[in-house]
Amino acid sequence: MSKKSKKEELEDVSEETVDQTEQIESEESGEMLQIQALEQEVATLKDSLLRKAAELENVRKRVQRERVALYEEAKVSALEDFLVVNDDLLRTLDASAKMDVDANFLDGLKLVANKFSEIFSKNNIETIDAIDVPFDVNLHDALLRQPAPNDETPSNTVLQILERGYKMGNKTISHAKVIVSE
């Protein structure tokens, strides 16, 4: 073995140091790339998670709206059958007023009619029975058109209610059957 000079030894050490430094820098560079890749993956996963959370919230809101709509439809469906009975009862009361009927019987009919009225108001059901109002296709079915009783009544005015209509909130359950002015 030959002895190296101090200069050569210093150069060898210097080269080794440079090699080690390059190796360390290379490893650090690789680690930095790996960290950047991981940070990008975290950002992607975070974005995906936020989107899924927003989607889940939208589904919850939609299901809640559908549940409320289904409840309202079921309520309307259940009450619809009683609307006809209420109309018959009110027609009976109207006819009884013109006839000689036992007062107790009439009072009993009025009590039943009041119970119907209470149930309807509790469930936000309103009758559509106004006359001298403009005809509205969302509320009325025109069964007949006839000349207005006087010149002051405008065209397309409800003159007479043949059958009451009903609505719950903004939804018309049953259109009122009406006679409209020409």
C-alpha positions in Angstrom: 0.0 0.0 0.0 1.2 3.3 -0.9 0.9 6.1 1.3 -1.1 9.0 0.2 -0.1 12.4 0.7 -2.0 14.6 3.0 -3.2 16.6 0.0 -4.6 13.4 -1.6 -6.2 12.4 1.7 -7.8 15.8 2.0 -9.1 15.5 -1.5 -10.5 12.1 -0.8 -12.2 13.3 2.3 -13.4 16.3 0.4 -14.9 14.1 -2.3 -16.5 11.9 0.2 -18.0 14.9 2.0 -19.3 16.2 -1.3 -20.7 12.8 -2.2 -22.3 12.5 1.2 -23.6 16.0 0.9 -25.1 15.2 -2.5 -26.5 12.0 -1.2 -28.1 13.9 1.7 -29.4 16.6 -0.6 -30.8 13.9 -2.9 -32.5 12.2 0.0 -33.9 15.5 1.2 -35.1 16.3 -2.3 -36.8 12.9 -2.5 -38.3 13.4 0.9 -39.5 16.9 -0.1 -41.1 15.4 -3.2 -42.7 12.7 -1.1 -44.0 15.4 1.4 -45.4 17.4 -1.5 -47.1 14.3 -2.9 -48.6 13.5 0.5 -49.7 17.1 1.1 -51.4 17.0 -2.3 -53.1 13.7 -1.5 -54.3 15.1 1.8 -55.7 18.2 0.1 -57.5 15.9 -2.5 -58.9 13.7 0.3 -60.0 16.8 2.3 -61.8 18.2 -0.7 -63.4 14.9 -1.4 -64.5 14.7 2.2 -66.0 18.2 2.2 -67.9 17.4 -1.0 -69.3 14.2 0.5 -70.3 16.0 3.6 -72.1 18.7 1.5 -73.8 16.0 -0.5 -74.9 14.2 2.6 -76.4 17.5 4.0 -78.2 18.0 0.7 -79.6 14.5 0.9 -80.8 15.1 4.5 -82.5 18.4 3.5 -84.2 16.7 0.4 -85.4 13.8 2.6 -86.8 16.2 5.1 -88.6 18.2 2.4 -90.0 14.9 1.0 -91.1 13.8 4.5 -92.9 17.1 5.1 -94.6 16.9 1.6 -95.6 13.2 2.2 -97.1 14.2 5.6 -99.0 17.0 4.0 -100.3 14.8 1.2 -101.4 12.1 3.7 -103.2 14.8 5.8 -104.9 16.2 2.7 -105.9 12.7 1.6 -107.3 11.8 5.0 -109.3 15.1 5.3 -110.5 15.0 1.7 -113.1 12.4 2.5 -114.6 14.5 5.2 -114.9 17.5 3.0 -117.9 16.0 1.2 -119.5 15.0 4.5 -119.0 18.6 5.7 -120.6 20.0 2.5 -123.6 17.7 2.9 -123.9 18.7 6.6 -123.8 22.4 5.7 -126.4 22.0 2.9 -128.6 20.2 5.5 -128.3 23.1 7.9 -129.1 25.6 5.1 -132.2 23.6 4.1 -133.2 23.2 7.8 -133.3 26.9 8.3 -136.2 27.1 5.7 -138.1 24.2 7.3 -139.8 23.5 10.5 -137.3 21.3 12.2 -137.0 20.3 15.9 -134.7 22.7 17.6 -132.7 20.0 19.5 -132.0 18.2 16.2 -130.9 21.5 14.6 -128.6 22.2 17.6 -127.1 18.8 17.3 -126.3 19.4 13.6 -124.8 22.7 14.4 -122.5 21.1 17.0 -121.3 18.5 14.5 -120.7 21.3 11.9 -118.7 23.3 14.5 -116.6 20.2 15.2 -115.8 19.9 11.5 -115.0 23.6 11.4 -112.6 23.3 14.4 -110.9 20.3 12.8 -110.5 22.2 9.5 -109.1 25.3 11.2 -106.7 23.2 13.3 -105.4 21.7 10.0 -105.3 25.1 8.2 -108.0 24.2 5.8 -109.9 27.2 4.5 -113.1 27.2 2.5 -113.3 28.9 -0.9 -116.8 30.3 -0.9 -116.4 34.1 -1.5 -118.7 35.7 -4.1 -118.1 39.0 -6.0 -114.4 38.2 -6.3 -112.4 37.8 -9.5 -112.5 34.3 -11.0 -109.2 32.5 -10.3 -108.5 29.2 -12.1 -106.4 28.1 -9.2 -109.4 28.3 -6.9 -112.5 28.0 -9.0 -114.1 25.8 -11.6 -116.5 27.7 -13.8 -119.6 25.6 -14.5 -121.7 28.3 -16.0 -121.3 31.9 -17.4 -124.2 34.2 -17.2 -124.8 37.9 -17.7 -123.9 40.1 -14.7 -126.9 41.2 -12.6 -125.9 44.8 -13.0 -123.5 46.9 -15.2 -121.2 47.6 -12.3 -120.1 43.9 -12.0 -117.0 43.3 -14.1 -116.6 40.3 -16.4 -115.1 37.1 -14.9 -116.5 37.8 -11.4 -117.8 34.9 -9.2 -121.6 35.4 -9.0 -122.6 32.3 -7.1 -121.0 29.3 -5.4 -122.6 26.0 -6.4 -120.2 23.9 -4.3 -117.6 25.1 -1.8 -113.9 24.6 -2.5 -111.2 24.0 0.0 -107.5 24.9 0.3 -104.7 24.1 2.8 -102.1 26.9 2.8 -101.3 27.6 -0.9 -102.5 24.2 -2.1 -106.1 23.9 -3.4 -107.6 20.6 -2.3 -110.9 21.0 -4.0 -111.9 23.8 -6.5 -115.1 25.7 -5.8 -117.8 25.1 -8.4 -119.0 28.6 -9.5 -121.1 30.7 -11.8 -119.1 33.5 -13.4 -120.2 36.7 -15.0 -119.8 37.2 -18.8 
